[in-house]
């Protein structure tokens, strides 16, 4: 049985995330890195639980304005 690579996510502050990821979250505005990381991880876990591949595809790049 082939092993699959774990899903990866990225978060950044103001510019697009670099590197190959399945999901990315970009924060615009003032937010602490610790809060941004916790929020991005929560969003990623919710994204992984979406039932439809199509809904994951449409929500894979998220922008948060604060």
Secondary structure as GFF3:
##gff-version 3
##sequence-region A 1 66
A	DSSP	beta_strand	9	13	.	.	.	ID=ss1
A	DSSP	beta_strand	23	28	.	.	.	ID=ss2
A	DSSP	alpha_helix	33	48	.	.	.	ID=ss3
A	DSSP	alpha_helix	53	58	.	.	.	ID=ss4
A	DSSP	beta_strand	61	65	.	.	.	ID=ss5
###
